[in-house]
Amino acid sequence: LAKSLKNGALRSKVFKDWVIMPVAQGVHWVDVKVKTTLMGAQKSKVYKLNEKLAVEYGAEVISELSLYALGTIILVYEYTRSVAKDYKKEQLLKETADAITRELEGLKTKTLETELLVEQHCAEIRALNRQIGQLHGEIGKMKGS
C-alpha cells in the first residue's frame, strides 16, 4: 500500500502536494515537537523534510493509518454483529420464558378449576351417601315392621 501511494505521488503532483506532503510534514512536526519537549527543549525549530523523505514518510503514515482504520472498521463490525446476535438470543430466551410462564398460568388455572370441580363432586357424593344411608334406614324400618 505504501509503495502504491509513493508511485501515486510520483505520477500526480496534486496528490503529492495536497495529500502526501502535508501529512508527512505534519506528522514530522508533531514527532519532533514531542521528542524535543520530552527532552526539555522549549523553543526548538522544526525543519521540513526534503521531498523524497516526505513522500516516503507520508506514504508510510497514510498506509499505516489506512490499515489501522480497516482493522478498526472490522473490529467495530464484528462487535456490532456479535451484539446483535446476543440480542436476538436474549429475545428468543425471553420469548421462550414468557411462553412457559403463560403455559404455567394456564395450567394453574386449570388445576384450580379441577380442584373446585373435585370438591363439588365430593360434596355431591357425601349428599348421595347421606341419601343412601337414609334409604337404608327406611328400608330397615320397613322390613322390621
Beta strands, then each sheet from edge to edge (+ up, - down):
end
